[in-house]
Amino acid sequence: MSQEKSLERPKPTIVPPPEGHTGTGFFATSIDQAIGLARKNSLWPLPFATSCCGIEFMSAMSSHYDLSRFGMERLSFSPRQSDLLMVMGTIAKKMAPVLREVYTQMAEPKWVLSMGACASTGGIFDTYSVLQGIDRIIPVDVYIPGCPPRPEQIIDGILKIQELAANESLRRRYSKEYEDLLKKYAID
């Protein structure tokens, strides 16, 4: 009898639904929760890769790590169709206006992920021609450390962005703090 119990398969875990009211044949929740759930699972990333971190991102997209299981399989190379800007690699100061333009062309809501030491802090390139962190020109939501970061770190960063997307209020982007942040970066 105990052998039969040990051979039984464990029951699969079910992801809990968002907070709401359930009944026979219906489920009701707030609009913030429903939109957050949709945003979380349908992010369209725009990879802005300039060096070796881009290669590591390709590895994370491969079948071994399979980033598409998190709803990220549709890469968009048009800023107007993206809501997640993934900056990977060294950004030269001459490239900074281009990056800022790409960011401004993205529709709201939008999130920014800074991947690797070069995009986050300039990395080993402490020179006059390299931007010492993209947070000097655009606001960053999540930083992924490393040179280059491992695919597991990329997946962790994506999960953090999804958490932000799921829990962000519909009106956060219109808050006083966010407007002050955009003024700091001189972005309208």
Backbone as ProteinMPNN parsed JSONL, in Angstrom:
{"seq_chain_A": "MSQEKSLERPKPTIVPPPEGHTGTGFFATSIDQAIGLARKNSLWPLPFATSCCGIEFMSAMSSHYDLSRFGMERLSFSPRQSDLLMVMGTIAKKMAPVLREVYTQMAEPKWVLSMGACASTGGIFDTYSVLQGIDRIIPVDVYIPGCPPRPEQIIDGILKIQELAANESLRRRYSKEYEDLLKKYAID", "coords_chain_A": {"N_chain_A": [[0.819, -1.196, 0.0], [1.918, 1.274, 0.797], [3.855, 1.494, -1.134], [2.351, 1.922, -3.438], [1.336, 4.462, -2.927], [3.669, 5.956, -2.998], [4.277, 5.813, -5.666], [2.408, 7.354, -6.87], [1.601, 10.188, -8.817], [2.547, 13.558, -8.122], [0.148, 16.132, -7.505], [-0.472, 18.689, -9.855], [0.558, 22.084, -9.359], [-1.504, 24.935, -9.197], [-1.623, 28.117, -10.527], [-2.412, 30.84, -8.507], [-5.398, 32.772, -8.928], [-5.895, 36.326, -9.713], [-6.735, 38.681, -7.093], [-10.148, 38.698, -6.182], [-13.669, 38.071, -6.683], [-15.231, 34.965, -6.642], [-17.521, 32.661, -8.054], [-20.079, 30.291, -8.924], [-19.473, 29.725, -12.12], [-18.555, 32.342, -12.638], [-16.165, 35.03, -12.398], [-14.922, 37.821, -10.793], [-12.972, 40.732, -10.783], [-10.775, 43.544, -10.118], [-10.254, 46.221, -12.506], [-7.618, 47.059, -12.67], [-6.222, 44.784, -11.792], [-6.886, 42.91, -13.78], [-5.883, 44.12, -16.129], [-3.21, 44.313, -15.399], [-2.506, 41.598, -15.275], [-2.78, 40.923, -17.98], [-0.844, 42.635, -19.141], [1.478, 41.695, -17.943], [1.89, 39.173, -19.073], [2.265, 39.615, -21.754], [4.418, 41.097, -22.779], [6.331, 42.971, -25.12], [9.441, 42.88, -26.096], [12.076, 45.149, -27.026], [15.085, 44.594, -28.226], [18.021, 46.311, -27.675], [20.87, 45.959, -28.597], [24.354, 46.21, -28.375], [26.778, 44.981, -28.021], [28.584, 42.286, -26.438], [26.652, 41.471, -24.513], [24.361, 41.218, -25.964], [24.743, 38.83, -27.322], [24.592, 37.055, -25.226], [21.932, 37.435, -24.571], [20.765, 36.323, -26.83], [21.327, 33.691, -26.283], [19.662, 33.307, -24.083], [17.234, 33.403, -25.372], [17.252, 31.065, -26.752], [16.422, 27.542, -27.232], [17.246, 26.136, -24.99], [17.054, 27.761, -22.685], [14.707, 29.167, -23.186], [13.044, 31.725, -23.296], [10.581, 32.363, -24.253], [8.598, 31.083, -22.846], [7.763, 32.788, -20.935], [6.166, 34.594, -22.127], [7.567, 36.182, -23.943], [8.302, 35.814, -26.575], [7.962, 37.251, -28.884], [9.886, 39.327, -30.335], [10.312, 42.741, -30.908], [11.331, 45.047, -33.26], [10.655, 47.578, -33.625], [10.139, 50.653, -32.143], [7.6, 51.681, -31.693], [5.959, 49.539, -31.418], [6.688, 48.249, -29.154], [7.004, 47.539, -25.65], [8.905, 47.091, -23.756], [12.106, 48.066, -23.295], [15.158, 46.759, -23.836], [18.292, 47.342, -22.993], [21.436, 46.505, -23.978], [24.803, 46.162, -23.503], [27.685, 48.215, -24.422], [27.199, 51.673, -24.54], [27.924, 54.227, -26.552], [28.668, 57.742, -26.269], [27.872, 59.106, -28.525], [25.827, 57.516, -29.359], [23.877, 57.911, -27.51], [21.813, 59.968, -27.981], [20.305, 58.62, -29.925], [19.395, 56.361, -28.542], [17.818, 57.634, -26.61], [15.882, 58.739, -28.302], [14.679, 56.421, -29.313], [13.551, 55.503, -26.928], [11.713, 57.592, -26.403], [9.967, 57.263, -28.525], [8.555, 55.02, -27.909], [5.405, 53.721, -26.884], [3.304, 54.464, -24.05], [2.229, 52.149, -21.556], [5.66, 51.77, -20.629], [8.703, 50.002, -20.1], [12.088, 49.784, -18.891], [14.983, 47.885, -19.183], [18.169, 47.482, -18.023], [20.939, 45.896, -19.092], [23.762, 44.202, -18.072], [27.15, 45.223, -17.205], [28.195, 47.326, -18.749], [26.001, 48.778, -19.892], [24.764, 49.514, -17.552], [26.688, 50.886, -15.925], [28.78, 51.765, -17.481], [30.794, 49.986, -17.401], [33.97, 48.45, -17.908], [34.884, 50.427, -19.436], [35.863, 53.249, -18.809], [35.925, 55.88, -20.138], [36.162, 58.887, -22.153], [34.401, 58.644, -24.256], [32.385, 56.823, -23.742], [29.168, 56.292, -22.473], [28.425, 56.536, -19.1], [26.502, 54.716, -17.92], [23.133, 54.119, -18.689], [21.152, 55.283, -17.284], [21.591, 57.934, -17.101], [20.402, 59.194, -19.161], [17.894, 58.062, -19.738], [15.086, 56.807, -17.817], [15.512, 53.91, -15.761], [14.124, 50.753, -15.064], [14.799, 48.121, -14.168], [17.875, 46.682, -13.272], [20.347, 44.504, -14.548], [23.014, 42.858, -13.328], [26.477, 42.037, -14.183], [29.009, 40.731, -16.411], [29.466, 39.277, -19.19], [25.978, 39.113, -18.205], [24.568, 36.038, -16.985], [22.254, 33.765, -18.634], [20.315, 32.949, -16.774], [20.241, 35.119, -15.041], [19.205, 37.034, -16.744], [16.662, 36.02, -17.177], [15.692, 36.268, -14.568], [15.689, 39.077, -14.339], [13.765, 39.686, -16.288], [11.521, 38.51, -15.1], [11.262, 40.219, -12.921], [10.594, 42.584, -14.232], [8.141, 41.76, -15.275], [6.733, 41.487, -12.906], [6.636, 44.159, -12.107], [5.064, 45.156, -14.234], [2.675, 43.784, -13.804], [1.802, 44.747, -11.344], [1.695, 47.468, -11.501], [-0.002, 50.493, -11.161], [-2.706, 51.81, -13.098], [-2.521, 54.507, -13.306], [0.037, 55.266, -12.496], [2.007, 56.279, -14.172], [1.202, 58.837, -14.503], [1.651, 60.072, -12.179], [2.892, 62.434, -9.728], [5.549, 61.927, -8.922], [6.569, 60.43, -11.07], [6.351, 62.255, -13.164], [8.17, 64.18, -12.238], [10.498, 62.669, -12.42], [10.713, 62.318, -15.21], [11.087, 64.98, -15.918], [13.573, 65.37, -14.831], [15.152, 63.906, -16.574], [14.716, 65.337, -18.786], [12.646, 64.603, -20.536], [9.698, 64.69, -22.317]], "CA_chain_A": [[0.0, 0.0, 0.0], [2.779, 2.457, 0.864], [4.531, 1.583, -2.423], [1.416, 2.507, -4.381], [1.258, 5.895, -2.649], [4.909, 6.608, -3.431], [4.29, 5.83, -7.122], [1.423, 8.318, -7.361], [2.137, 11.462, -9.28], [2.087, 14.708, -7.333], [-0.832, 16.961, -8.199], [0.157, 19.931, -10.335], [0.155, 23.302, -8.664], [-2.251, 25.862, -10.036], [-1.309, 29.501, -10.205], [-3.598, 31.474, -7.929], [-5.94, 33.879, -9.737], [-5.798, 37.605, -9.027], [-7.754, 38.896, -6.062], [-11.462, 38.964, -6.746], [-14.8, 37.288, -6.176], [-15.555, 33.836, -7.505], [-18.784, 31.976, -7.82], [-20.322, 29.275, -9.927], [-19.528, 30.243, -13.481], [-18.093, 33.709, -12.853], [-15.031, 35.548, -11.64], [-14.885, 39.274, -10.887], [-11.789, 41.341, -10.188], [-10.666, 44.96, -10.489], [-9.696, 46.452, -13.835], [-6.169, 47.106, -12.491], [-5.726, 43.41, -11.71], [-7.046, 42.258, -15.09], [-4.936, 44.718, -17.075], [-1.88, 43.909, -14.943], [-2.303, 40.211, -15.692], [-2.57, 40.935, -19.435], [0.446, 43.271, -19.416], [2.561, 40.827, -17.466], [2.094, 38.012, -19.939], [2.322, 39.959, -23.182], [5.431, 42.128, -23.025], [7.031, 42.892, -26.398], [10.732, 43.528, -25.877], [12.892, 45.687, -28.1], [16.487, 44.445, -27.831], [18.939, 47.339, -28.164], [22.13, 45.286, -28.267], [25.506, 46.789, -29.06], [28.0, 44.173, -27.854], [28.536, 40.89, -25.991], [25.421, 41.149, -23.788], [23.385, 40.801, -26.97], [24.97, 37.405, -27.578], [24.048, 36.344, -24.057], [20.481, 37.496, -24.714], [20.419, 35.296, -27.833], [21.369, 32.419, -25.568], [18.448, 33.219, -23.261], [16.104, 33.172, -26.271], [17.375, 29.739, -27.368], [15.536, 26.505, -26.695], [17.717, 25.638, -23.686], [16.492, 28.606, -21.615], [13.335, 29.363, -23.643], [12.415, 32.923, -22.746], [9.208, 32.479, -24.752], [7.636, 30.54, -21.872], [7.319, 33.901, -20.101], [5.417, 35.512, -22.972], [8.518, 37.136, -24.523], [8.838, 35.274, -27.814], [7.79, 38.166, -30.007], [10.776, 40.477, -30.28], [9.89, 43.802, -31.8], [12.417, 45.957, -33.569], [10.04, 48.886, -33.843], [9.809, 51.218, -30.828], [6.167, 51.953, -31.553], [5.262, 48.289, -31.133], [7.35, 47.621, -28.007], [6.77, 48.143, -24.343], [10.058, 46.809, -22.907], [13.369, 48.385, -23.947], [16.253, 46.02, -23.207], [19.551, 47.922, -23.441], [22.492, 45.531, -23.696], [26.12, 46.473, -24.031], [28.284, 49.531, -24.313], [26.526, 52.752, -25.252], [28.805, 55.374, -26.762], [27.963, 59.015, -26.093], [27.241, 59.451, -29.798], [24.635, 56.683, -29.494], [22.913, 58.314, -26.484], [20.599, 60.586, -28.534], [19.531, 57.598, -30.631], [18.722, 55.569, -27.5], [16.761, 58.476, -26.031], [14.829, 58.847, -29.316], [13.978, 55.138, -29.299], [12.742, 55.491, -25.704], [10.588, 58.519, -26.528], [9.029, 56.762, -29.521], [7.764, 53.914, -27.361], [4.133, 54.124, -26.293], [3.105, 54.142, -22.639], [3.276, 52.056, -20.553], [6.916, 51.203, -21.115], [9.667, 49.661, -19.069], [13.464, 49.727, -19.389], [15.853, 46.919, -18.52], [19.573, 47.729, -18.331], [21.561, 44.575, -18.971], [25.209, 44.139, -18.091], [27.908, 46.287, -16.555], [28.41, 48.473, -19.65], [24.781, 49.579, -19.982], [24.4, 50.01, -16.222], [27.664, 51.802, -15.322], [29.9, 52.017, -18.378], [31.661, 48.809, -17.33], [35.409, 48.682, -17.836], [35.204, 51.508, -20.362], [35.767, 54.538, -18.132], [36.565, 56.776, -21.093], [35.39, 60.066, -22.538], [33.448, 58.359, -25.332], [31.374, 55.842, -23.334], [28.171, 56.751, -21.507], [28.628, 55.827, -17.836], [25.196, 54.262, -17.442], [22.027, 54.683, -19.478], [20.258, 56.022, -16.404], [21.886, 59.359, -17.24], [19.583, 59.772, -20.23], [16.519, 57.531, -19.669], [14.834, 56.11, -16.55], [15.678, 52.457, -15.821], [13.291, 50.048, -14.085], [15.503, 46.967, -13.604], [19.271, 46.501, -13.673], [20.866, 43.142, -14.485], [24.474, 42.977, -13.23], [27.276, 40.99, -14.801], [29.802, 41.09, -17.585], [28.05, 39.519, -19.419], [25.133, 38.353, -17.277], [24.15, 34.699, -17.399], [20.841, 33.704, -19.04], [19.457, 32.87, -15.584], [20.079, 36.481, -14.551], [18.305, 37.709, -17.687], [15.319, 35.538, -16.864], [15.306, 36.9, -13.303], [15.364, 40.468, -14.649], [12.48, 39.679, -17.004], [10.478, 38.234, -14.107], [11.077, 41.445, -12.136], [9.839, 43.506, -15.093], [6.761, 41.264, -15.317], [6.131, 41.823, -11.613], [6.31, 45.588, -12.195], [3.957, 45.325, -15.174], [1.444, 43.245, -13.222], [1.377, 45.486, -10.153], [1.693, 48.911, -11.717], [-1.311, 51.119, -11.264], [-2.955, 52.408, -14.408], [-2.231, 55.934, -13.241], [1.368, 55.542, -11.959], [2.759, 57.076, -15.128], [0.746, 60.216, -14.427], [1.865, 60.55, -10.814], [3.823, 63.559, -9.56], [6.913, 61.398, -8.865], [6.98, 60.034, -12.414], [6.537, 63.487, -13.935], [9.437, 64.765, -11.785], [11.563, 61.84, -12.98], [10.841, 62.656, -16.619], [11.674, 66.334, -15.996], [14.992, 65.209, -14.527], [15.788, 63.415, -17.79], [14.297, 66.246, -19.856], [11.817, 63.854, -21.471], [8.299, 65.114, -22.2]], "C_chain_A": [[0.861, 1.258, 0.0], [3.558, 2.629, -0.444], [3.637, 2.238, -3.473], [1.325, 4.016, -4.187], [2.513, 6.601, -3.126], [5.0, 6.681, -4.952], [3.295, 6.827, -7.717], [2.105, 9.608, -7.765], [1.67, 12.585, -8.356], [1.114, 15.546, -8.159], [-0.159, 18.249, -8.647], [-0.334, 21.133, -9.536], [-0.518, 24.238, -9.659], [-1.915, 27.272, -9.578], [-2.556, 30.16, -9.639], [-4.092, 32.629, -8.806], [-5.728, 35.203, -9.013], [-6.914, 37.749, -8.0], [-9.082, 39.242, -6.718], [-12.513, 38.096, -6.089], [-15.108, 36.171, -7.165], [-16.887, 33.248, -7.101], [-18.95, 30.921, -8.898], [-20.471, 29.93, -11.29], [-19.097, 31.688, -13.664], [-16.883, 34.015, -11.978], [-14.993, 37.054, -11.852], [-13.651, 39.795, -10.165], [-11.75, 42.813, -10.605], [-10.033, 45.082, -11.87], [-8.171, 46.512, -13.757], [-5.571, 45.703, -12.486], [-5.794, 42.719, -13.073], [-6.051, 42.807, -16.116], [-3.507, 44.348, -16.695], [-1.543, 42.488, -15.372], [-2.039, 40.135, -17.197], [-1.219, 41.54, -19.794], [1.604, 42.344, -19.072], [2.895, 39.737, -18.474], [2.128, 38.347, -21.427], [3.296, 41.101, -23.451], [6.096, 41.891, -24.379], [8.355, 43.619, -26.252], [11.369, 44.043, -27.169], [14.342, 45.539, -27.654], [17.353, 45.509, -28.493], [20.328, 46.859, -27.784], [23.271, 45.872, -29.073], [26.763, 45.943, -28.908], [27.68, 42.825, -27.233], [27.283, 40.529, -25.195], [24.308, 40.711, -24.743], [23.513, 39.33, -27.303], [24.408, 36.573, -26.426], [22.523, 36.358, -24.085], [20.002, 36.48, -25.748], [20.407, 33.917, -27.197], [20.115, 32.237, -24.718], [17.209, 32.973, -24.109], [16.126, 31.772, -26.873], [16.499, 28.712, -26.656], [15.978, 25.994, -25.325], [17.114, 26.436, -22.529], [15.066, 29.035, -21.921], [12.623, 30.524, -22.956], [10.965, 33.066, -23.19], [8.181, 31.903, -23.776], [7.13, 31.619, -20.925], [6.554, 34.938, -20.918], [6.3, 36.53, -23.666], [9.015, 36.681, -25.891], [8.737, 36.234, -28.982], [8.68, 39.387, -29.804], [10.295, 41.503, -31.293], [11.056, 44.74, -32.03], [11.879, 47.321, -34.0], [9.656, 49.457, -32.489], [8.315, 51.431, -30.63], [5.355, 50.701, -31.253], [5.829, 47.586, -29.914], [6.934, 48.295, -26.714], [7.883, 47.835, -23.344], [11.329, 47.077, -23.71], [14.479, 47.686, -23.17], [17.57, 46.554, -23.78], [20.671, 47.007, -22.991], [23.787, 46.004, -24.316], [26.527, 47.919, -23.869], [27.514, 50.552, -25.146], [27.496, 53.925, -25.341], [27.988, 56.656, -26.615], [27.304, 59.477, -27.385], [25.953, 58.668, -30.021], [23.536, 57.116, -28.512], [21.68, 59.017, -27.057], [19.707, 59.597, -29.281], [18.737, 56.763, -29.631], [17.584, 56.364, -26.882], [15.591, 58.606, -27.008], [14.012, 57.555, -29.382], [13.048, 55.064, -28.085], [11.522, 56.398, -25.845], [9.564, 58.051, -27.545], [8.163, 55.626, -29.009], [6.491, 54.453, -26.711], [4.093, 53.748, -24.809], [2.131, 52.981, -22.527], [4.508, 51.383, -21.142], [7.853, 51.001, -19.942], [11.043, 49.557, -19.705], [14.258, 48.766, -18.523], [17.289, 47.202, -18.971], [20.343, 46.448, -18.047], [23.075, 44.664, -19.092], [25.868, 45.359, -17.476], [28.038, 47.516, -17.445], [27.172, 49.367, -19.726], [24.443, 50.21, -18.635], [25.362, 51.076, -15.71], [28.803, 52.19, -16.245], [30.905, 50.89, -18.371], [33.126, 49.17, -17.2], [35.831, 49.864, -18.688], [34.975, 52.864, -19.699], [36.502, 55.572, -18.989], [35.627, 57.917, -21.447], [34.282, 59.739, -23.523], [32.315, 57.421, -24.942], [30.47, 56.441, -22.265], [28.3, 55.912, -20.239], [27.289, 55.469, -17.198], [24.077, 54.933, -18.219], [21.051, 55.453, -18.61], [20.575, 57.511, -16.379], [21.016, 60.013, -18.304], [18.144, 59.262, -20.247], [16.319, 56.835, -18.33], [14.911, 54.595, -16.736], [14.835, 51.816, -14.718], [14.038, 48.916, -13.407], [16.922, 46.927, -14.169], [19.632, 45.028, -13.556], [22.385, 43.255, -14.437], [25.18, 41.87, -13.997], [27.99, 41.474, -16.041], [30.25, 39.821, -18.309], [27.213, 38.716, -18.417], [24.746, 36.991, -17.856], [22.678, 34.714, -17.819], [19.882, 33.605, -17.848], [19.215, 34.259, -14.991], [19.129, 37.269, -15.454], [16.869, 37.305, -17.401], [14.826, 36.154, -15.564], [14.927, 38.367, -13.522], [14.03, 40.596, -15.365], [11.331, 39.436, -16.025], [10.214, 39.454, -13.232], [10.303, 42.496, -12.941], [8.376, 43.065, -15.165], [6.029, 41.582, -14.017], [5.748, 43.307, -11.586], [5.09, 45.818, -13.084], [2.638, 44.855, -14.575], [0.916, 44.12, -12.098], [1.33, 46.99, -10.328], [0.272, 49.421, -11.859], [-1.48, 51.716, -12.646], [-2.546, 53.873, -14.437], [-0.835, 56.258, -12.713], [2.142, 56.463, -12.881], [2.332, 58.538, -15.124], [0.948, 60.801, -13.031], [2.88, 61.688, -10.796], [5.265, 63.074, -9.578], [7.426, 61.042, -10.256], [7.21, 61.253, -13.3], [7.84, 64.173, -13.541], [10.626, 63.995, -12.347], [11.79, 62.168, -14.455], [11.434, 64.049, -16.812], [13.185, 66.26, -15.743], [15.766, 64.763, -15.772], [15.47, 64.285, -19.0], [13.539, 65.511, -20.958], [10.368, 64.282, -21.248], [7.374, 63.954, -22.368]], "O_chain_A": [[0.564, 2.209, -0.723], [3.889, 3.75, -0.831], [4.112, 3.016, -4.301], [1.247, 4.767, -5.159], [2.438, 7.73, -3.612], [5.724, 7.524, -5.482], [3.33, 7.111, -8.914], [3.062, 10.053, -7.132], [0.54, 12.569, -7.868], [1.255, 15.648, -9.377], [0.632, 18.833, -7.907], [-1.484, 21.187, -9.1], [-0.129, 24.308, -10.825], [-1.926, 27.572, -8.384], [-3.636, 30.054, -10.221], [-3.287, 33.377, -9.361], [-5.413, 35.208, -7.823], [-7.909, 37.026, -8.039], [-9.127, 39.992, -7.694], [-12.266, 37.467, -5.06], [-15.228, 36.403, -8.368], [-17.309, 33.337, -5.948], [-18.04, 30.694, -9.695], [-21.464, 30.6, -11.572], [-19.257, 32.226, -14.759], [-16.625, 33.355, -10.971], [-15.029, 37.513, -12.993], [-13.329, 39.347, -9.064], [-12.605, 43.266, -11.366], [-9.362, 44.165, -12.342], [-7.494, 46.064, -14.682], [-4.534, 45.462, -13.104], [-4.858, 42.023, -13.467], [-5.453, 42.047, -16.878], [-2.681, 44.095, -17.571], [-0.418, 42.211, -15.787], [-1.178, 39.375, -17.641], [-0.519, 41.016, -20.661], [2.577, 42.23, -19.819], [4.065, 39.424, -18.693], [2.03, 37.452, -22.266], [3.015, 41.977, -24.27], [6.389, 40.752, -24.742], [8.392, 44.849, -26.281], [11.221, 43.457, -28.241], [14.79, 46.287, -26.785], [17.413, 45.599, -29.719], [20.896, 47.291, -26.781], [23.179, 46.017, -30.292], [27.738, 46.181, -29.621], [26.606, 42.275, -27.478], [26.885, 39.364, -25.203], [23.427, 39.934, -24.373], [22.513, 38.653, -27.541], [23.82, 35.513, -26.642], [21.89, 35.39, -23.666], [18.96, 35.85, -25.569], [19.575, 33.075, -27.535], [19.569, 31.137, -24.642], [16.234, 32.398, -23.626], [15.128, 31.332, -27.445], [15.914, 28.991, -25.61], [15.156, 25.47, -24.574], [16.711, 25.863, -21.517], [14.284, 29.249, -20.994], [11.72, 30.326, -22.143], [10.199, 33.808, -22.575], [6.996, 32.219, -23.885], [6.17, 31.393, -20.189], [6.322, 36.049, -20.441], [5.845, 37.637, -23.957], [10.074, 37.134, -26.326], [9.399, 36.019, -29.998], [8.272, 40.363, -29.174], [9.915, 41.153, -32.411], [11.698, 45.178, -31.076], [12.57, 48.104, -34.652], [8.915, 48.813, -31.746], [7.825, 51.364, -29.503], [4.187, 50.795, -30.874], [5.485, 46.432, -29.66], [6.561, 49.469, -26.694], [7.813, 48.275, -22.196], [11.596, 46.391, -24.696], [14.714, 47.982, -21.998], [17.92, 46.252, -24.921], [20.848, 46.756, -21.799], [23.858, 46.222, -25.525], [25.821, 48.73, -23.269], [27.217, 50.315, -26.317], [27.843, 54.537, -24.331], [26.773, 56.657, -26.81], [26.285, 60.167, -27.347], [25.086, 59.099, -30.782], [22.381, 56.722, -28.673], [20.569, 58.685, -26.644], [18.483, 59.731, -29.264], [17.555, 56.489, -29.84], [16.501, 55.825, -26.655], [14.434, 58.585, -26.591], [12.787, 57.599, -29.495], [11.905, 54.621, -28.194], [10.419, 56.019, -25.452], [8.391, 58.411, -27.436], [7.141, 55.304, -29.615], [6.502, 55.505, -26.072], [4.775, 52.818, -24.378], [1.255, 52.86, -23.384], [4.41, 50.54, -22.034], [7.808, 51.718, -18.942], [11.167, 49.279, -20.898], [14.212, 48.825, -17.295], [17.585, 47.163, -20.165], [20.394, 45.977, -16.911], [23.601, 45.144, -20.096], [25.23, 46.388, -17.255], [27.996, 48.641, -16.946], [27.289, 50.589, -19.634], [23.899, 51.313, -18.581], [24.926, 52.066, -15.123], [29.718, 52.892, -15.815], [31.779, 50.832, -19.236], [33.482, 50.092, -16.466], [36.995, 50.262, -18.672], [33.997, 53.548, -20.001], [37.562, 56.071, -18.61], [34.45, 57.91, -21.085], [33.311, 60.489, -23.619], [31.378, 57.233, -25.717], [30.938, 57.02, -21.285], [28.282, 54.684, -20.314], [26.993, 55.874, -16.074], [24.064, 56.152, -18.389], [20.214, 56.195, -19.124], [19.889, 58.274, -15.699], [20.9, 61.238, -18.352], [17.255, 59.966, -20.726], [17.28, 56.322, -17.758], [14.438, 54.06, -17.739], [14.835, 52.282, -13.578], [13.931, 48.754, -12.192], [17.141, 47.11, -15.366], [19.267, 44.372, -12.58], [22.993, 43.705, -15.408], [24.559, 40.89, -14.408], [27.627, 42.486, -16.64], [31.35, 39.338, -18.042], [27.701, 37.74, -17.847], [24.618, 36.831, -19.07], [21.932, 35.596, -17.396], [18.765, 34.118, -17.907], [18.125, 34.548, -14.498], [18.339, 38.08, -14.97], [15.968, 38.145, -17.386], [13.657, 36.526, -15.466], [13.948, 38.844, -12.949], [13.253, 41.508, -15.081], [10.289, 40.085, -16.114], [9.073, 39.702, -12.842], [9.462, 43.21, -12.395], [7.474, 43.901, -15.12], [4.842, 41.909, -14.03], [4.674, 43.668, -11.105], [4.191, 46.581, -12.73], [1.596, 45.464, -14.815], [-0.297, 44.225, -11.917], [0.964, 47.713, -9.401], [-0.544, 48.85, -12.583], [-0.499, 52.086, -13.291], [-2.254, 54.412, -15.504], [-0.537, 57.433, -12.497], [2.864, 57.343, -12.411], [3.026, 59.387, -15.683], [0.471, 61.897, -12.738], [3.635, 61.872, -11.75], [6.124, 63.722, -10.175], [8.58, 61.317, -10.586], [8.151, 61.282, -14.094], [8.546, 64.696, -14.404], [11.641, 64.589, -12.709], [12.932, 62.283, -14.898], [12.193, 64.279, -17.754], [13.968, 66.986, -16.355], [16.898, 65.192, -15.992], [15.911, 63.994, -20.112], [13.751, 65.753, -22.147], [9.87, 64.241, -20.123], [6.156, 64.12, -22.301]]}, "name": "protein", "num_of_chains": 1, "seq": "MSQEKSLERPKPTIVPPPEGHTGTGFFATSIDQAIGLARKNSLWPLPFATSCCGIEFMSAMSSHYDLSRFGMERLSFSPRQSDLLMVMGTIAKKMAPVLREVYTQMAEPKWVLSMGACASTGGIFDTYSVLQGIDRIIPVDVYIPGCPPRPEQIIDGILKIQELAANESLRRRYSKEYEDLLKKYAID"}
